[in-house]
Amino acid sequence: MRILLFTGKGGVGKTTLAAATAARVAGAGGKVLVVSTDPAHSLADALGVELGAEPAEVRLDGSRAVLHAAEVQTRALVDGTWRELREHLRTMLQGAGVDEVDAEELTVLPGVEDLLALTEVHRLAASGLWDTVLVDCGPTAETLRLLALPESLAGYLERLFPAHRRAVRGLLAGIAGSDQVQRWDSVADGLGRLAERLAALKDLLADPGTSVRLVLTPESVVAAETRRTLTALALQQIRVDGLIANRVVPSPGSARGAAAQWLRTRRREQEDVLDALRAATDLPLHVVEHRAAEPVGVEALLELGAELYAEADPLEVRASAPAMRVTGGGRTLEAEYALQIALPLHPAAELDLARVGDELAITVDGRRRLVALPAVLRRCTVTSAIAGDDGLTVRFQPDPEQWMR
């Protein structure tokens, strides 16, 4: 299964390029589904067809090839999937003596709509009907929150309702009386299903066949956000397989006149932005020139897909370095270890590190991630850290008190 998520700053054309990629893959005989999780759906507009929550067939002009497309309706998912579990939780908390208002607030999970949208993508992918699922995500900030949800909500769920079902069940029976036990069983079953979904989503995002493709326009402000996004996604250990620069001004060639001069100047500015991006990352960068006519409909999307990828494979999976590895070693207290974390940092990145028990807390530009330390480093202390072009390197030495235990 190949899952490819398209995102970028709002208005850069990610929906159109996701649809064009789907048309390109379908035209080559692939079984492909393109699905939108963007709350402001425009996938139907790009394809020129009506879409709903269930995948619909979209036939390519002049051929037997088809692609399937859908727009996730998060409000319906919240009303149908989350409401029942939330009612169970609220009733259980009130039965345990929690104030009604507090119970209401405690059962509001942040980002539940985004979570359910990602769960729906997983459901469609797991059906086995398609070899490829392309996801038209929301703008960058929403997508970063979406991709962080499975891990963050799994931690929230574990802290609020630990996995030790029997212990919690017995505690509630003592506090609220045996009549609450049956009610708790229903809640625990619901929480168990939610925990299973979160685990499945984490596995989905960590799968080698899942990656993100960032769409941008060649402007300095957009490029700066793209570099920050690359860092944020690396911090979450989400693979990025490439960049697409959209709406690049066509070259005027040898034409003369004020209009041609304007095009030349604008093209040079855009090329400078793209050259800076190429220097900052080794990811492949595809370029799409600005078109006179808006690419709407399957025929226009097929033409755009051909320009975008030419002879390249739209679904190519690039080999990537391990997200984290340990080097060094030794059996004495003089041993030295280095923890190398693949984390591309833009020049203005604000980085902060802290040791929290057996974890390393990494904060970049206000985004924090707890990285579980490998077993060999848990009895060591941090001696230094350095950030470079190849990522973050943290050095350790054995802690005498713990090493001798």
N, C-alpha and C positions, 0 to 999 in steps of 0.2 A: 504493500500500500504506500502510495506517495501522497503526502499532504503538504500543500504549499500555501502559505498565508501571505497575502498582499496587504501592506500597510504603508502609510506615509502621511505627511502633513496634509490637512484637509485641503481639497481642491487641486491636488497634483495629478489626478487622473488614475488613481489606483484601481477604481472599479472598471474603467474601460480597459486597462491593461490586463486585469485578471480575466475579463471576458475574452479579450483577444488571445490570451494564452490558452484558455479553454477551447476556443475555436481552432487554434493551431493544433492542439493535441488531438481533438476529435477528428479533425480533417486528416490526420495521419493514422486514423484507425483506433485511437485510444478510447477506452470507456471512462468518460470524465464527467464529474459533477462540479459545477461552480455554485457556491452558496454564499449569500451575503449575511454577515452578522452585524453590519453597520446599522445603527438605529435609524439613520437617514438613508433608507434604501434607495439605490438608483440603478441596481443591476438590471431590473426589468426595462428601464429607459435605455440602457446601453445596448441591450439585446433587441430592443424593439418588440417585446412580447409582454404578455401579462404573466406575472408569477405570483405564487402563494407559498405557504409553508411547506407543502409537499413538492418534491422534485417534479418538474414538468419537462417534457421532451421538446427540444428545440432543434429542428432539422436544418442542416447546412444547405445553402442554396446549390442546386444542381448536382447533388450527390445523395447517396444513401446514408452518409454519416450523420450522426446526431450527437448532441451533447444534452446534458440535463442541468437544470438550474432551479434554484429555490431561494427564497428570502425568509430567514428565521424570524418568526413573530414572537419576540420575547415576552410581551405582555400576556399572550395566551399561555405561554409556558409557566409564567409566574402564577397566573390564576389557576392553572390546572395541576401543576406539579408541586409548587411550594406551599400553597395555601393550606392544604390538609396537614402537612408536617408542622407548619407554624402553629396551627390551632392546637395540635397535640402538645407541643412544647409549652405554649402559654398555659394550657390547662394544668400541665404537670407542675410548672413553677408556682402557679397560684395555689395548687394543692399542697405544695411544700411550704406555704406561708409567705411567698413573695408577693409584694404589693402588685395590684393589677397594672398600674402604670409602668412599674419597673419590669414586670413580666412582658409587657408590650414592647418595651425598648430592647430587652435582652434577646428577643426573638427576631430582631431585625438584623439580618446578615448583610454586611456591606457588599455591594456588587453582585447580589444574587442574580440579577437579570443577565449580567455578562456571563456568570457561571453557567446558567441554564442554556445560554446561546452556544457556549463551547461544548456543553454536554450534548446538545442536539447535533452538532457537527460530528462528535464522536459516534453517536447513534447511527447517523447516515453512513459514516465511513465503515463502521463495524458490520453493516448489512452485507458487505461483500459484492454489491451490485456494480461497483466502479473500481477501477484500478487507481484512479487519481481523483483526489478531492482538492479543489482550489477554493480558498476562502477569501472573500472580499471583506476584510476587517474594517473597523472604524478607524478614525484618525490615530496617529501615533500614540498620543497620551492614553487614549481609551484602550488601545491594543496592548500597551505595556501593562496596564492594570489587569486586562483580561488574562494575559499569559501568566501573570503572577498569582492569580486567584487560586488555582488548585493547591499550590503549596501553602499559601498564607491561610486559606480557609481550613485546610486540613489541620494546621497548627491551632487555629482558633477552636475548631471542633474538639480536638483532643484536650485542650485546656478546659473548655466549658463542660464537656461530657466525656470523661476518659473512656478508653476502650474496655476497661474492666467492668463489663456489664453487671456481673453478679454483685460486685462490691457496691456499685451505685444503686442497684436494685434493692439490696438489703438496707442501705442507708435510708433510702426513701421510704421503705416499708416501716422503718423505725420512727421516722419523722412524721410521715403523713398517714400512717395506718395501712393495713393490708389491702384496703379497698383501692388504694392507689397503685398497687403492684401491677395489676392487669393493664392499667392505663399506661404505666411506664413501659411495659413490654411492647406496646404499640409504638411508643416513641422511640424506644431502643431499636426496634426493627427498622423504623424510618431512618434513624441516624446511621444505622449500619449500611443501609442502601446508599445514603449520601456519602459515607466514607468510602464505599466501594467505587462510587462514581469519581470521587476526587482522586483516588489511587489510579483509576483507569486513565483519567485526564493527564496526570503527571507522567504516566508511562507513554501516552500518546505524544506529548510534547518532547519527551526525551528520546523517542524513537529515531534511529538514523534516517528514516525516510521522511521525517518532518522538518521543515525549515521555513524561514521567513524570507520574503523578497521585498526590499525597500524601494518604494517609488519616490522620486523627487523631481523637482524642476531645477534647472541650473541657475539658481540664485544663491547668493552667499548666506542669507538668513536660513533658507531651506537646507542648504548643505550643512550648516552648523548644527541644525536640529538632527540631521541624519547621523552626524558623527556622535552626538550624544546618545542617539537611539542605539547605535552599534554597541556603545559601552553598556547601556542599560540591558540590552538583550544578552550580551556576554555575561553580565553579572548574574542573570537568571539562567545561564547555561542553555540559552535558546540559540539554535544554529541559524545563521544568515547565509544564504547561498549566492546572493548577488544584489546588485543595484540596477535600477532602471532610471535613466535620466529622460524625462518626458518633455515635449514641447521645446526642443532645441531649434533655434532659428535656422532656417535653411541658408546655405552659403549662396551668395549672389553671383559667384563665379567672377567673370570679367566684366559684368555689367557696370554701367556708369550712372551717375546721377545721385541726387540727394537720398532717394530711397535705398539705392544699393549701398551707399556709404553708411547709412543708418544700420542696415542689415550686417555689414562687415563689422562695425563697432560693437553691436550687440552680440554677434557671434563670438568675437574675441573675448568679451567679458565672460560669456558663458563657458568658453573653452578654458579660461583661467580657473574658473570654479571647478570644472570637471578635472583638470590637471591636479588641482590641490586634493581632490577626493581620491584620485588614483594614487597619489603619493602617500595618502594616509591609510590606505587599506589595499590588500592584495585581492579583494573580491572582484569578480568580473563586473564590468560596467557596460550595460547595453544602452544605446542611444536611440531615441525616437524623435524624428524631426517634427516640428509643428506643421499641421496640415491645414490647408485652406478650408476644407469641409470637415465638420465634426463627424468622427467615426461612430455612427449609430447603425445598428442592424448587423446581421450575421456577415453579409458580404463585405462590408467595410471593416469589420473586425478581423476577418480572414486576411485581408490585405495588410492590416496593421500587424497582425501576428507574423506574417511573412517578412515584413520589414524588421520587426523587433528581433527575431531569432535567426533569420537567414538559414544557414546550414546547421546552426547549433541546436542541441537537444534542449527543449524548454524545461525538461524535467531532470536534467543532469544533477547528480548528487556528488558534490565535491568532497574529497577526503579532507578531514580537518584534524588538527592536532588535538591531543587530549586536553580537556578543559582544565585538568589539574593533574600534576605528577610530582613525585618526591624523588629527589636525587641526593647523593651523598650517603653517609652511613658510618658504621664503626661500632665497636663493642665497649669502648671506654668512655669516660666522662668528657674526653676531648673530642668526641665525635661531632661532626657537623652535618646538618641536613638543610636542604633548600626545598621549599614548597613553591612550585611555579604554577601560577594561575593565568590562563589565557584571558586577558582582559584589556582590549584596546582602549586606551585613554586619550581623549582629545586634549589639546594643549591647555585648555582652561579648566580641566576637570578638578573638582575638589574631592580629594581622597582622604578617608579616615579609616584607621584600623584599630581594632580592640580585641583582646583575648577575653572570651566569655566561657569559662570552664573548658570543655572539650571542643569548643567551636571558635571560629575566627569571624568576627563581625566586620564586614567590608561595607563601607558607605561611600558611594560615589554620587556627587551632585544631589544629595538628599535621599537617594535610593539605597536601602540597606538590605543586605543578605547575610544570613548566618551560614557559614560553610563548615560542615563537620570535619574535624581534623582526622587524618588517617591515624590508625592506632599507634604507629611508631612515634608520632609527634605529640601524643597526649601527655607523655611524661617528660616533655621538653619545655623550655622557655624560649620566647622570641628574643633574638639578639639584634636583628635589624630587618629592614624592609626597603625595597627599592622598586620604583616603577619605571619601566622602560618601554621601548617599541614592541618588545615581545611579550609584554604583560607585566604582571606583578610577581616579584620574587621575595619571599619571606624566609629568613634564615633562623634556624633553631639550634640549640644545644641542649644536651640532657640536663634535667634538673636533678642535682645530687640526691635530694631527699626522696624523690619519687623513683629515680632510676634504680636505687638499691633495693626497692621493695620486691 
